[in-house]
Structures are given as structure tokens and as C-alpha cells.
Amino acid sequence: MQGKNASRKLYVTERFQTWITQIEVVDIFNMRGSINVDKEDFKKIINGEKTKMEVVDGDMIALRKLFCGDDGDNVPSMYTWLNDKGVETRITNSKFEKIYEYLDKNVTNKVSSHFDTIDLIDGSNAHKVLEAIELVTKQTPPFNIRTRIERQMKLVVLNTLLFPSSIIEKFHEIKTIELQKPRINYANLNMKDLLEGTRYVKDKGRENEASIFKEIDRIKGTALF
């Protein structure tokens, strides 16, 4: 948001909101051990940057991305078509809401997440998704709905019904390793550390931090790498 009363949003799960607002029990004999550094950092961001927390449902985000796509993650919309002006159109958030409303009323099992959509692929209700798209877009999609849903699923979520378990296990292994790495203490970093490996440090390794700043000013934004 822009303007005088601008604010930023931090989209979180309900579990995160509970965690960040929960009051910690402090041990006065071990203050450092009882203070949650991660929580304190998040609080600084929230309080200092005019940030508002908004609780979101991860499953619904995935389901929305399945239908609408996400250009940032290279996920196409489930369906795109040319409108009466010859402009390519896609399933928007507002159209997704109508599709979801139709499925919620016409499918026996509530479609509340992407996992429920997997059931639609193999079940007799898969055609309901196609009906919903036709109703909302006023178009007749030329594709096989089961194949299309499966394509979207593979781009949005890791699931053992769509991927070999070995791939999923490897992903979680890499994720765990990354999360267990020690946090960087930025307070102990200097300019040489930040520029380590760049051409400037290689060429002028004996220069002090002040001279590095002068050099940055002199080249006025020329790439350091």
C-alpha cells in the first residue's frame, strides 16, 4: 500500500499468529536462553514497519494457484482463452471464487484444499470442475480436465500420488539441512565480509572499509561483480 497511512502485510498461518502473540516465560537467571531471538526479530518487523498480520490458509492458497496460476512461480492458469476483443484472458481471483462456490455446492465432498482436487481427478466428480470453468468463463475448454488438473498439481504441490517418494524425501532432506544452518549475525559483518568474492575485494584486498565506500561512491553504481 502507498500513501501517508501505508502499511505492509505479513501473511501467516494461524499457528504462526498463535506463536508470535504467545507470552514467553522468562528465566531471570538465564535471560539469553529464555529469549526467542526469531520471535523478537519478527516483532521488530511487525511493530517497526507498520506491518499487519493476516492469517491465510495454505491449502486454499495452493488451490487458488492451481486454478489461477502464478507467473512468479511459472505456473500457468488452468485455462486461458481469447475474449471477444482477441485478448488472452485467464482465470482471475474473482472467477476462482465463483468456481469454488460452484464446486462447494455441487460436489459431494467439500473441495477445501488441493488434496481434495486430487480426489476429483480419479472420482466421478471431475467433470464438475469443467462445468464450473465453462459456467464462469462462458467458454468450452478443449482439454481433458483430469490431465489438466494433474498438470497443475505437479506444478503447485509435492504429493506422493504425483511424484516418486524418493524425490519428495530428498526435497525434505535439503529443506531440513537449510533450516538447521546457524543464523547469520549481521551485527558482526563488515563491508569486506559482504563483498567477499567480488572483483573489488580481489583487486584491492588491503583496502579498509572506508576506502571501499569511497570506491562505491566513485563508480556510482557500476556492478561490483
ROZALO-6451 format. One record per atom (N, C-alpha, C): residue number from 1; x, y, z. Coordinates in steps of 0.2 Angstrom, whole numbers, m for minus. Atoms other than C-alpha are relative to their C-alpha. Last residue first. Layout:
BEGIN
site num:NUM, u:X, v:Y, w:Z
...
END
This chain:
BEGIN
site num:225, u:m1, v:7, w:1
site num:225, u:153, v:m42, w:m48
site num:225, u:3, v:m2, w:m7
site num:224, u:m6, v:2, w:m3
site num:224, u:155, v:m24, w:m42
site num:224, u:2, v:m7, w:m1
site num:223, u:1, v:7, w:m4
site num:223, u:142, v:m18, w:m54
site num:223, u:7, v:m1, w:3
site num:222, u:m3, v:5, w:5
site num:222, u:144, v:1, w:m58
site num:222, u:0, v:m6, w:4
site num:221, u:4, v:6, w:2
site num:221, u:133, v:10, w:m46
site num:221, u:2, v:m5, w:m5
site num:220, u:7, v:m2, w:0
site num:220, u:141, v:27, w:m44
site num:220, u:m4, v:m6, w:m3
site num:219, u:3, v:4, w:6
site num:219, u:159, v:21, w:m48
site num:219, u:m7, v:1, w:m1
site num:218, u:m4, v:m2, w:6
site num:218, u:166, v:34, w:m36
site num:218, u:m3, v:m3, w:m6
site num:217, u:2, v:m6, w:2
site num:217, u:153, v:31, w:m22
site num:217, u:3, v:3, w:m7
site num:216, u:7, v:1, w:2
site num:216, u:157, v:13, w:m22
site num:216, u:m3, v:7, w:m2
site num:215, u:0, v:3, w:6
site num:215, u:175, v:17, w:m21
site num:215, u:m7, v:m1, w:m3
site num:214, u:m2, v:m6, w:5
site num:214, u:173, v:29, w:m7
site num:214, u:0, v:m3, w:m7
site num:213, u:6, v:m4, w:1
site num:213, u:163, v:15, w:2
site num:213, u:2, v:6, w:m4
site num:212, u:4, v:4, w:4
site num:212, u:178, v:3, w:m1
site num:212, u:m7, v:4, w:m1
site num:211, u:m2, v:m1, w:7
site num:211, u:190, v:16, w:6
site num:211, u:m5, v:m4, w:m5
site num:210, u:1, v:m7, w:2
site num:210, u:181, v:17, w:22
site num:210, u:1, v:1, w:m7
site num:209, u:7, v:0, w:2
site num:209, u:181, v:m2, w:24
site num:209, u:m2, v:7, w:m3
site num:208, u:4, v:0, w:m6
site num:208, u:200, v:m3, w:23
site num:208, u:m7, v:1, w:m2
site num:207, u:3, v:m6, w:m1
site num:207, u:210, v:m8, w:7
site num:207, u:m5, v:0, w:7
site num:206, u:m3, v:m4, w:m6
site num:206, u:222, v:m22, w:8
site num:206, u:m4, v:6, w:2
site num:205, u:1, v:4, w:m7
site num:205, u:211, v:m34, w:m3
site num:205, u:3, v:4, w:6
site num:204, u:m2, v:m5, w:m5
site num:204, u:210, v:m21, w:m18
site num:204, u:m1, v:m3, w:7
site num:203, u:m5, v:m5, w:3
site num:203, u:209, v:m32, w:m33
site num:203, u:3, v:4, w:5
site num:202, u:m6, v:3, w:3
site num:202, u:201, v:m47, w:m25
site num:202, u:5, v:4, w:m2
site num:201, u:m4, v:2, w:m6
site num:201, u:190, v:m36, w:m14
site num:201, u:6, v:m4, w:m3
site num:200, u:m3, v:m6, w:m4
site num:200, u:184, v:m26, w:m29
site num:200, u:4, v:m3, w:5
site num:199, u:m6, v:m2, w:3
site num:199, u:181, v:m42, w:m40
site num:199, u:4, v:6, w:4
site num:198, u:1, v:m4, w:5
site num:198, u:169, v:m49, w:m28
site num:198, u:6, v:2, w:m3
site num:197, u:1, v:3, w:6
site num:197, u:172, v:m64, w:m18
site num:197, u:m1, v:4, w:m6
site num:196, u:m5, v:5, w:1
site num:196, u:169, v:m56, w:m1
site num:196, u:m2, v:m4, w:m7
site num:195, u:m3, v:0, w:7
site num:195, u:159, v:m40, w:m3
site num:195, u:5, v:m6, w:m2
site num:194, u:6, v:0, w:5
site num:194, u:148, v:m43, w:12
site num:194, u:2, v:0, w:m7
site num:193, u:4, v:7, w:m1
site num:193, u:163, v:m49, w:23
site num:193, u:m6, v:0, w:m6
site num:192, u:m4, v:5, w:3
site num:192, u:173, v:m34, w:17
site num:192, u:m3, v:m7, w:0
site num:191, u:1, v:m1, w:7
site num:191, u:159, v:m22, w:22
site num:191, u:4, v:m5, w:m4
site num:190, u:m2, v:m7, w:2
site num:190, u:158, v:m28, w:40
site num:190, u:0, v:0, w:m8
site num:189, u:m3, v:0, w:7
site num:189, u:148, v:m42, w:47
site num:189, u:2, v:7, w:m1
site num:188, u:m7, v:1, w:0
site num:188, u:146, v:m44, w:66
site num:188, u:3, v:0, w:m7
site num:187, u:m3, v:m5, w:m4
site num:187, u:129, v:m36, w:68
site num:187, u:8, v:m1, w:m1
site num:186, u:m2, v:m5, w:5
site num:186, u:123, v:m47, w:53
site num:186, u:4, v:6, w:4
site num:185, u:0, v:m6, w:m4
site num:185, u:123, v:m62, w:64
site num:185, u:2, v:6, w:m3
site num:184, u:m6, v:m5, w:1
site num:184, u:119, v:m75, w:52
site num:184, u:m1, v:6, w:4
site num:183, u:2, v:m7, w:3
site num:183, u:108, v:m89, w:58
site num:183, u:6, v:4, w:0
site num:182, u:1, v:m6, w:m5
site num:182, u:115, v:m106, w:60
site num:182, u:m2, v:6, w:m3
site num:181, u:m6, v:m4, w:0
site num:181, u:110, v:m119, w:47
site num:181, u:0, v:5, w:5
site num:180, u:m4, v:1, w:m6
site num:180, u:96, v:m131, w:53
site num:180, u:7, v:4, w:0
site num:179, u:3, v:m3, w:m6
site num:179, u:84, v:m124, w:41
site num:179, u:4, v:0, w:6
site num:178, u:m1, v:m8, w:1
site num:178, u:95, v:m127, w:26
site num:178, u:m3, v:3, w:6
site num:177, u:m7, v:m2, w:0
site num:177, u:98, v:m145, w:31
site num:177, u:0, v:7, w:0
site num:176, u:m2, v:1, w:m7
site num:176, u:79, v:m148, w:34
site num:176, u:7, v:2, w:1
site num:175, u:3, v:m6, w:m4
site num:175, u:75, v:m141, w:17
site num:175, u:2, v:0, w:7
site num:174, u:m4, v:m7, w:1
site num:174, u:88, v:m152, w:9
site num:174, u:m3, v:5, w:4
site num:173, u:m6, v:1, w:m3
site num:173, u:80, v:m168, w:17
site num:173, u:4, v:7, w:m1
site num:172, u:0, v:m1, w:m7
site num:172, u:63, v:m163, w:13
site num:172, u:6, v:0, w:4
site num:171, u:2, v:m7, w:m1
site num:171, u:67, v:m161, w:m5
site num:171, u:m1, v:1, w:7
site num:170, u:m6, v:m4, w:1
site num:170, u:76, v:m178, w:m5
site num:170, u:m2, v:7, w:1
site num:169, u:m5, v:1, w:m6
site num:169, u:61, v:m187, w:3
site num:169, u:6, v:5, w:m1
site num:168, u:3, v:m4, w:m6
site num:168, u:49, v:m179, w:m10
site num:168, u:5, v:m1, w:6
site num:167, u:m1, v:m7, w:1
site num:167, u:60, v:m185, w:m24
site num:167, u:m2, v:4, w:6
site num:166, u:m7, v:m1, w:m1
site num:166, u:62, v:m203, w:m17
site num:166, u:1, v:8, w:m1
site num:165, u:m2, v:m1, w:m7
site num:165, u:43, v:m204, w:m14
site num:165, u:7, v:2, w:1
site num:164, u:m3, v:5, w:m4
site num:164, u:40, v:m203, w:m33
site num:164, u:2, v:2, w:7
site num:163, u:m7, v:1, w:0
site num:163, u:29, v:m189, w:m38
site num:163, u:2, v:m6, w:4
site num:162, u:m2, v:m3, w:6
site num:162, u:10, v:m187, w:m42
site num:162, u:8, v:m1, w:m1
site num:161, u:5, v:3, w:6
site num:161, u:1, v:m198, w:m29
site num:161, u:3, v:3, w:m7
site num:160, u:m2, v:7, w:2
site num:160, u:16, v:m195, w:m17
site num:160, u:m4, v:m3, w:m5
site num:159, u:5, v:5, w:m3
site num:159, u:12, v:m176, w:m17
site num:159, u:2, v:m7, w:m2
site num:158, u:m3, v:7, w:0
site num:158, u:23, v:m161, w:m20
site num:158, u:m4, v:m5, w:4
site num:157, u:m1, v:4, w:m6
site num:157, u:12, v:m146, w:m24
site num:157, u:4, v:m6, w:m1
site num:156, u:1, v:m4, w:m6
site num:156, u:10, v:m132, w:m37
site num:156, u:2, v:m4, w:7
site num:155, u:m3, v:m6, w:m1
site num:155, u:17, v:m138, w:m53
site num:155, u:m1, v:4, w:6
site num:154, u:m7, v:1, w:0
site num:154, u:13, v:m156, w:m52
site num:154, u:4, v:7, w:1
site num:153, u:m2, v:2, w:m6
site num:153, u:m5, v:m151, w:m47
site num:153, u:8, v:m1, w:1
site num:152, u:0, v:m6, w:m5
site num:152, u:m7, v:m140, w:m62
site num:152, u:2, v:m3, w:7
site num:151, u:m5, v:m4, w:2
site num:151, u:m3, v:m155, w:m74
site num:151, u:1, v:6, w:5
site num:150, u:m6, v:4, w:m2
site num:150, u:m14, v:m167, w:m64
site num:150, u:6, v:5, w:m2
site num:149, u:m1, v:m1, w:m7
site num:149, u:m28, v:m154, w:m66
site num:149, u:6, v:m3, w:3
site num:148, u:m2, v:m7, w:m2
site num:148, u:m25, v:m153, w:m84
site num:148, u:0, v:1, w:7
site num:147, u:m7, v:m1, w:2
site num:147, u:m25, v:m172, w:m87
site num:147, u:2, v:7, w:2
site num:146, u:m4, v:4, w:m5
site num:146, u:m41, v:m174, w:m77
site num:146, u:7, v:1, w:m2
site num:145, u:0, v:m3, w:m6
site num:145, u:m50, v:m160, w:m87
site num:145, u:5, v:m4, w:5
site num:144, u:3, v:6, w:m5
site num:144, u:m46, v:m167, w:m104
site num:144, u:1, v:3, w:7
site num:143, u:m4, v:5, w:m3
site num:143, u:m44, v:m151, w:m114
site num:143, u:m3, v:m5, w:4
site num:142, u:m1, v:6, w:5
site num:142, u:m54, v:m141, w:m127
site num:142, u:4, v:m5, w:3
site num:141, u:m7, v:2, w:1
site num:141, u:m61, v:m129, w:m114
site num:141, u:0, v:m6, w:m4
site num:140, u:0, v:7, w:0
site num:140, u:m79, v:m123, w:m118
site num:140, u:7, v:m2, w:m1
site num:139, u:m4, v:3, w:5
site num:139, u:m80, v:m104, w:m114
site num:139, u:m1, v:m8, w:1
site num:138, u:5, v:0, w:6
site num:138, u:m93, v:m94, w:m104
site num:138, u:4, v:m2, w:m6
site num:137, u:m4, v:m3, w:6
site num:137, u:m78, v:m91, w:m92
site num:137, u:m5, v:1, w:m6
site num:136, u:m4, v:m7, w:m2
site num:136, u:m88, v:m94, w:m76
site num:136, u:3, v:3, w:m6
site num:135, u:5, v:m4, w:m2
site num:135, u:m100, v:m108, w:m82
site num:135, u:3, v:7, w:1
site num:134, u:4, v:m2, w:6
site num:134, u:m87, v:m117, w:m93
site num:134, u:m5, v:6, w:3
site num:133, u:m4, v:m4, w:4
site num:133, u:m75, v:m117, w:m78
site num:133, u:m4, v:3, w:m6
site num:132, u:m1, v:m6, w:m4
site num:132, u:m88, v:m124, w:m66
site num:132, u:4, v:5, w:m4
site num:131, u:6, v:m4, w:0
site num:131, u:m93, v:m137, w:m78
site num:131, u:0, v:7, w:3
site num:130, u:1, v:m3, w:7
site num:130, u:m75, v:m142, w:m81
site num:130, u:m7, v:4, w:0
site num:129, u:m5, v:m5, w:1
site num:129, u:m73, v:m144, w:m62
site num:129, u:m1, v:3, w:m7
site num:128, u:3, v:m6, w:m3
site num:128, u:m89, v:m154, w:m61
site num:128, u:5, v:6, w:0
site num:127, u:3, v:m4, w:5
site num:127, u:m82, v:m166, w:m74
site num:127, u:m3, v:6, w:3
site num:126, u:m5, v:m4, w:4
site num:126, u:m70, v:m172, w:m61
site num:126, u:m3, v:4, w:m5
site num:125, u:2, v:m7, w:0
site num:125, u:m85, v:m178, w:m50
site num:125, u:5, v:5, w:m4
site num:124, u:5, v:m2, w:5
site num:124, u:m84, v:m196, w:m54
site num:124, u:m2, v:7, w:m1
site num:123, u:7, v:1, w:m1
site num:123, u:m68, v:m198, w:m45
site num:123, u:m4, v:2, w:m5
site num:122, u:2, v:7, w:0
site num:122, u:m50, v:m200, w:m50
site num:122, u:m7, v:m2, w:1
site num:121, u:m3, v:2, w:6
site num:121, u:m46, v:m182, w:m54
site num:121, u:m2, v:m8, w:m1
site num:120, u:4, v:m1, w:5
site num:120, u:m58, v:m176, w:m41
site num:120, u:2, v:m3, w:m7
site num:119, u:5, v:5, w:0
site num:119, u:m48, v:m185, w:m27
site num:119, u:m5, v:1, w:m6
site num:118, u:m3, v:6, w:2
site num:118, u:m33, v:m174, w:m32
site num:118, u:m6, v:m6, w:m1
site num:117, u:0, v:0, w:7
site num:117, u:m44, v:m159, w:m30
site num:117, u:3, v:m6, w:m3
site num:116, u:7, v:2, w:2
site num:116, u:m47, v:m164, w:m12
site num:116, u:m1, v:0, w:m7
site num:115, u:0, v:7, w:m1
site num:115, u:m28, v:m163, w:m9
site num:115, u:m7, v:m3, w:m2
site num:114, u:m2, v:3, w:6
site num:114, u:m28, v:m146, w:m17
site num:114, u:0, v:m7, w:1
site num:113, u:m7, v:0, w:1
site num:113, u:m39, v:m140, w:m2
site num:113, u:2, v:m3, w:m7
site num:112, u:m3, v:m5, w:m4
site num:112, u:m56, v:m136, w:3
site num:112, u:7, v:0, w:m1
site num:111, u:m7, v:m1, w:3
site num:111, u:m66, v:m146, w:m10
site num:111, u:3, v:6, w:4
site num:110, u:m2, v:m7, w:1
site num:110, u:m81, v:m151, w:0
site num:110, u:7, v:0, w:m2
site num:109, u:m5, v:m2, w:m5
site num:109, u:m86, v:m169, w:m4
site num:109, u:3, v:7, w:m1
site num:108, u:2, v:3, w:m6
site num:108, u:m102, v:m171, w:m13
site num:108, u:5, v:2, w:6
site num:107, u:m4, v:6, w:m2
site num:107, u:m98, v:m158, w:m26
site num:107, u:m2, v:m3, w:7
site num:106, u:2, v:5, w:4
site num:106, u:m112, v:m146, w:m32
site num:106, u:5, v:m7, w:0
site num:105, u:7, v:2, w:0
site num:105, u:m112, v:m133, w:m19
site num:105, u:m2, v:m6, w:m4
site num:104, u:2, v:1, w:m7
site num:104, u:m94, v:m131, w:m15
site num:104, u:m7, v:m2, w:1
site num:103, u:m3, v:7, w:m2
site num:103, u:m89, v:m134, w:m33
site num:103, u:m3, v:m1, w:7
site num:102, u:4, v:5, w:3
site num:102, u:m100, v:m119, w:m38
site num:102, u:2, v:m7, w:2
site num:101, u:7, v:0, w:m2
site num:101, u:m93, v:m108, w:m25
site num:101, u:m4, v:m5, w:m3
site num:100, u:0, v:3, w:m7
site num:100, u:m75, v:m113, w:m29
site num:100, u:m7, v:0, w:3
site num:99, u:m1, v:7, w:1
site num:99, u:m78, v:m108, w:m47
site num:99, u:m1, v:m4, w:6
site num:98, u:6, v:3, w:3
site num:98, u:m86, v:m92, w:m42
site num:98, u:1, v:m7, w:m2
site num:97, u:5, v:0, w:m5
site num:97, u:m71, v:m88, w:m31
site num:97, u:m7, v:m3, w:m2
site num:96, u:m2, v:6, w:m4
site num:96, u:m59, v:m93, w:m45
site num:96, u:m5, v:0, w:6
site num:95, u:3, v:6, w:4
site num:95, u:m68, v:m81, w:m57
site num:95, u:2, v:m6, w:4
site num:94, u:7, v:0, w:m1
site num:94, u:m64, v:m67, w:m44
site num:94, u:m4, v:m6, w:m4
site num:93, u:2, v:1, w:m7
site num:93, u:m46, v:m72, w:m42
site num:93, u:m8, v:0, w:0
site num:92, u:m2, v:m5, w:m5
site num:92, u:m44, v:m72, w:m61
site num:92, u:m2, v:m2, w:7
site num:91, u:4, v:0, w:m6
site num:91, u:m45, v:m87, w:m73
site num:91, u:3, v:5, w:5
site num:90, u:m1, v:6, w:m4
site num:90, u:m36, v:m81, w:m89
site num:90, u:m5, v:0, w:6
site num:89, u:3, v:0, w:m6
site num:89, u:m39, v:m70, w:m104
site num:89, u:2, v:m6, w:4
site num:88, u:m1, v:6, w:m4
site num:88, u:m29, v:m68, w:m120
site num:88, u:m2, v:2, w:7
site num:87, u:m5, v:0, w:m6
site num:87, u:m36, v:m53, w:m129
site num:87, u:0, v:m6, w:4
site num:86, u:m6, v:4, w:2
site num:86, u:m45, v:m56, w:m146
site num:86, u:6, v:1, w:5
site num:85, u:m4, v:m5, w:3
site num:85, u:m58, v:m42, w:m142
site num:85, u:7, v:m3, w:m2
site num:84, u:3, v:m2, w:6
site num:84, u:m72, v:m56, w:m139
site num:84, u:5, v:6, w:m4
site num:83, u:6, v:m3, w:0
site num:83, u:m60, v:m64, w:m127
site num:83, u:m3, v:3, w:m6
site num:82, u:0, v:m7, w:3
site num:82, u:m46, v:m76, w:m131
site num:82, u:m7, v:3, w:1
site num:81, u:4, v:0, w:6
site num:81, u:m44, v:m91, w:m119
site num:81, u:0, v:7, w:m3
site num:80, u:0, v:m7, w:3
site num:80, u:m33, v:m96, w:m104
site num:80, u:m4, v:0, w:m7
site num:79, u:3, v:m1, w:6
site num:79, u:m36, v:m111, w:m93
site num:79, u:0, v:7, w:m2
site num:78, u:3, v:6, w:2
site num:78, u:m28, v:m119, w:m78
site num:78, u:m3, v:1, w:m7
site num:77, u:7, v:1, w:m2
site num:77, u:m18, v:m103, w:m77
site num:77, u:m2, v:m7, w:m2
site num:76, u:5, v:m3, w:4
site num:76, u:1, v:m106, w:m79
site num:76, u:m7, v:0, w:3
site num:75, u:6, v:4, w:0
site num:75, u:13, v:m109, w:m65
site num:75, u:m5, v:3, w:m4
site num:74, u:0, v:3, w:7
site num:74, u:30, v:m101, w:m68
site num:74, u:m6, v:m5, w:0
site num:73, u:m2, v:7, w:m1
site num:73, u:32, v:m97, w:m49
site num:73, u:0, v:m4, w:m7
site num:72, u:m6, v:0, w:m3
site num:72, u:31, v:m78, w:m52
site num:72, u:3, v:m7, w:1
site num:71, u:m6, v:m2, w:4
site num:71, u:18, v:m80, w:m65
site num:71, u:7, v:0, w:3
site num:70, u:m4, v:m5, w:m4
site num:70, u:6, v:m89, w:m53
site num:70, u:6, v:1, w:m4
site num:69, u:m7, v:m1, w:2
site num:69, u:m8, v:m99, w:m59
site num:69, u:3, v:5, w:4
site num:68, u:m2, v:m7, w:3
site num:68, u:m27, v:m95, w:m57
site num:68, u:7, v:0, w:m3
site num:67, u:5, v:m2, w:5
site num:67, u:m34, v:m113, w:m55
site num:67, u:3, v:7, w:m3
site num:66, u:2, v:6, w:5
site num:66, u:m20, v:m122, w:m46
site num:66, u:m4, v:3, w:m6
site num:65, u:m5, v:0, w:5
site num:65, u:m14, v:m106, w:m38
site num:65, u:m1, v:m5, w:m5
site num:64, u:1, v:m6, w:4
site num:64, u:m31, v:m104, w:m29
site num:64, u:5, v:0, w:m6
site num:63, u:6, v:1, w:4
site num:63, u:m30, v:m122, w:m23
site num:63, u:m1, v:6, w:m5
site num:62, u:m2, v:5, w:6
site num:62, u:m12, v:m119, w:m17
site num:62, u:m6, v:m1, w:m4
site num:61, u:m5, v:m4, w:4
site num:61, u:m18, v:m103, w:m7
site num:61, u:2, v:m5, w:m6
site num:60, u:4, v:m4, w:5
site num:60, u:m33, v:m113, w:m1
site num:60, u:5, v:4, w:m4
site num:59, u:3, v:4, w:4
site num:59, u:m21, v:m126, w:7
site num:59, u:m5, v:4, w:m5
site num:58, u:m5, v:3, w:5
site num:58, u:m10, v:m113, w:15
site num:58, u:m3, v:m4, w:m6
site num:57, u:1, v:7, w:1
site num:57, u:m25, v:m104, w:23
site num:57, u:5, v:m3, w:m5
site num:56, u:2, v:3, w:7
site num:56, u:m21, v:m86, w:27
site num:56, u:0, v:m8, w:1
site num:55, u:0, v:7, w:0
site num:55, u:m20, v:m76, w:43
site num:55, u:m2, v:m3, w:m6
site num:54, u:6, v:3, w:3
site num:54, u:m16, v:m58, w:40
site num:54, u:1, v:m7, w:0
site num:53, u:0, v:7, w:1
site num:53, u:m3, v:m49, w:51
site num:53, u:m7, v:m2, w:m3
site num:52, u:6, v:3, w:m3
site num:52, u:m1, v:m30, w:49
site num:52, u:0, v:m8, w:m2
site num:51, u:1, v:7, w:3
site num:51, u:16, v:m22, w:47
site num:51, u:m7, v:m3, w:3
site num:50, u:7, v:0, w:1
site num:50, u:19, v:m4, w:51
site num:50, u:m3, v:m6, w:m3
site num:49, u:2, v:m1, w:7
site num:49, u:37, v:m7, w:49
site num:49, u:m7, v:1, w:m2
site num:48, u:m4, v:m6, w:3
site num:48, u:43, v:m5, w:67
site num:48, u:m2, v:2, w:m7
site num:47, u:1, v:m7, w:m4
site num:47, u:30, v:m15, w:76
site num:47, u:3, v:5, w:m3
site num:46, u:7, v:m2, w:m1
site num:46, u:29, v:m30, w:64
site num:46, u:m2, v:7, w:3
site num:45, u:3, v:m1, w:7
site num:45, u:47, v:m30, w:59
site num:45, u:m7, v:2, w:1
site num:44, u:m3, v:m6, w:3
site num:44, u:53, v:m29, w:77
site num:44, u:m3, v:2, w:m6
site num:43, u:4, v:m6, w:m3
site num:43, u:40, v:m42, w:82
site num:43, u:3, v:7, w:m2
site num:42, u:6, v:m1, w:4
site num:42, u:48, v:m54, w:69
site num:42, u:m4, v:6, w:3
site num:41, u:m1, v:m3, w:7
site num:41, u:65, v:m51, w:76
site num:41, u:m6, v:1, w:m4
site num:40, u:m1, v:m7, w:m1
site num:40, u:59, v:m54, w:94
site num:40, u:1, v:3, w:m7
site num:39, u:7, v:m3, w:m1
site num:39, u:51, v:m71, w:88
site num:39, u:1, v:8, w:1
site num:38, u:4, v:0, w:6
site num:38, u:67, v:m77, w:80
site num:38, u:m6, v:4, w:1
site num:37, u:m3, v:m5, w:5
site num:37, u:78, v:m72, w:95
site num:37, u:m5, v:1, w:m6
site num:36, u:0, v:3, w:7
site num:36, u:67, v:m82, w:107
site num:36, u:2, v:6, w:m5
site num:35, u:2, v:m5, w:5
site num:35, u:73, v:m75, w:124
site num:35, u:0, v:m4, w:m7
site num:34, u:8, v:0, w:m1
site num:34, u:74, v:m89, w:138
site num:34, u:m3, v:5, w:m5
site num:33, u:3, v:7, w:2
site num:33, u:92, v:m94, w:134
site num:33, u:m7, v:0, w:0
site num:32, u:m1, v:1, w:7
site num:32, u:98, v:m75, w:134
site num:32, u:m3, v:m7, w:m2
site num:31, u:4, v:m4, w:5
site num:31, u:89, v:m71, w:150
site num:31, u:1, v:m2, w:m7
site num:30, u:m3, v:2, w:7
site num:30, u:96, v:m86, w:160
site num:30, u:m4, v:4, w:m5
site num:29, u:m7, v:3, w:m1
site num:29, u:94, v:m82, w:179
site num:29, u:3, v:m2, w:m7
site num:28, u:m4, v:m6, w:m1
site num:28, u:78, v:m71, w:175
site num:28, u:8, v:m2, w:1
site num:27, u:m4, v:2, w:m5
site num:27, u:70, v:m86, w:166
site num:27, u:5, v:6, w:2
site num:26, u:m7, v:m3, w:0
site num:26, u:57, v:m78, w:155
site num:26, u:3, v:m3, w:7
site num:25, u:m2, v:0, w:m7
site num:25, u:40, v:m87, w:152
site num:25, u:8, v:1, w:0
site num:24, u:m5, v:5, w:m2
site num:24, u:35, v:m82, w:134
site num:24, u:1, v:0, w:8
site num:23, u:m5, v:m3, w:m5
site num:23, u:19, v:m73, w:130
site num:23, u:5, v:m5, w:3
site num:22, u:0, v:3, w:m7
site num:22, u:10, v:m80, w:115
site num:22, u:6, v:3, w:4
site num:21, u:4, v:m4, w:m5
site num:21, u:7, v:m67, w:101
site num:21, u:0, v:m4, w:7
site num:20, u:m3, v:m6, w:0
site num:20, u:20, v:m74, w:89
site num:20, u:m3, v:4, w:6
site num:19, u:m7, v:0, w:m3
site num:19, u:16, v:m92, w:92
site num:19, u:3, v:7, w:1
site num:18, u:1, v:2, w:m7
site num:18, u:m3, v:m90, w:90
site num:18, u:7, v:0, w:3
site num:17, u:3, v:m5, w:m4
site num:17, u:0, v:m80, w:74
site num:17, u:m1, v:m2, w:7
site num:16, u:m5, v:m5, w:m1
site num:16, u:12, v:m93, w:67
site num:16, u:m3, v:6, w:5
site num:15, u:m5, v:2, w:m4
site num:15, u:m1, v:m107, w:70
site num:15, u:6, v:5, w:2
site num:14, u:4, v:m1, w:m7
site num:14, u:m15, v:m97, w:62
site num:14, u:5, v:m2, w:5
site num:13, u:5, v:5, w:m1
site num:13, u:m3, v:m96, w:46
site num:13, u:m3, v:1, w:7
site num:12, u:m3, v:5, w:m4
site num:12, u:5, v:m80, w:41
site num:12, u:m6, v:m5, w:1
site num:11, u:5, v:6, w:0
site num:11, u:3, v:m67, w:28
site num:11, u:3, v:m6, w:4
site num:10, u:m3, v:6, w:m1
site num:10, u:13, v:m51, w:33
site num:10, u:m5, v:m6, w:1
site num:9, u:4, v:6, w:m3
site num:9, u:5, v:m36, w:27
site num:9, u:5, v:m5, w:0
site num:8, u:m2, v:7, w:3
site num:8, u:13, v:m19, w:25
site num:8, u:m4, v:m5, w:3
site num:7, u:m2, v:5, w:m4
site num:7, u:5, v:m2, w:29
site num:7, u:2, v:m6, w:m4
site num:6, u:m2, v:6, w:3
site num:6, u:3, v:15, w:21
site num:6, u:2, v:m5, w:5
site num:5, u:2, v:6, w:m5
site num:5, u:m6, v:28, w:31
site num:5, u:2, v:m7, w:m3
site num:4, u:m2, v:m2, w:m6
site num:4, u:3, v:43, w:21
site num:4, u:m1, v:m6, w:5
site num:3, u:3, v:m5, w:m3
site num:3, u:2, v:34, w:4
site num:3, u:2, v:2, w:8
site num:2, u:m4, v:m6, w:1
site num:2, u:6, v:18, w:m4
site num:2, u:m4, v:5, w:4
site num:1, u:4, v:m6, w:0
site num:1, u:0, v:0, w:0
site num:1, u:4, v:6, w:0
END
